[in-house]
Amino acid sequence: MGIAETFLKELIDDLKNNRLVLPTLPEVALKVRDAVNDENASTKDIAKVISSDAAISARLLQFANSPLMRASQPIDNLEGAVNRLGMRLVKDTVTSMAMEQMFQATSDVTDRKLREIWDHSSQVAAISHALASQFTKLKPEQAMLAGLVHDIGALPILTKAEDTPELLADETKLDYILLTLHSQIGAAILKTWNFPPELVAVAADHEKLDRDSTETDYVDVVQVANLQSYMDSKHPLAQADWDNIPAFAKLGLAPDVNVIELDQTAKEIEEVKAMLGS
């Protein structure tokens, strides 16, 4: 049995037997989620929790004042930002902003891989936000978060790979393992984080291109965003027959449309990427 097959078997065994070390959400995201879920918490309390992270505080203020919110009056304090956005939107947005903190590595190979995954996830998140707001009745910020976490299963794979130098030296094998298991592991992570089922489904099913649910959902949005992000590239998903992918029809989009270049979506995509620090 080769190194890739052995590593893959160990990953599957670890996952089945709850031995795989799954990442935890950044502290600020956990605290904001707990505060939002606390019926007695005020906007002032939530603003105080967010203020513990200066970078996220600044980006949340930027978001509250961005064209995405279509607000005429500027806000210069966190409590005002929380009031404008609403607690549920703040929870999703702060979680999205905190995600980048998780993409850290100790080797050059995994650091580069994680950076590539973060950049790709940010792009998919931005496209998902634009698609949800302009082509569906879904919540754009929830779609953005769905785009950010669709490949989250890669994190524990790369963390485990750091202890296997032979695998790091063969990126073709490492990419094969990532492609094979990232969806299954991603779903396990989001379940552990108590994410809603509709987002767990995104991690699990975003590469099942023949999937056809009754209602348009976040999996459809992320599928289209993911494929759009690979348009004109050499990625295997760019070679798929997009004409036969139900998600495009459910969003009312022609498969050959490049949403990144559409006037009504291009600016929104750039706004979201800036908010995420990408």
Helices and strands as residue ranges (DSSP letters): H 3-16, H 27-37, H 43-50, H 54-64, G 67-69, H 78-85, H 87-98, G 99-102, H 108-135, H 140-149, H 154-161, H 165-168, H 171-192, H 197-205, H 218-229, G 236-239, G 242-244, H 246-251, G 259-261, H 263-275
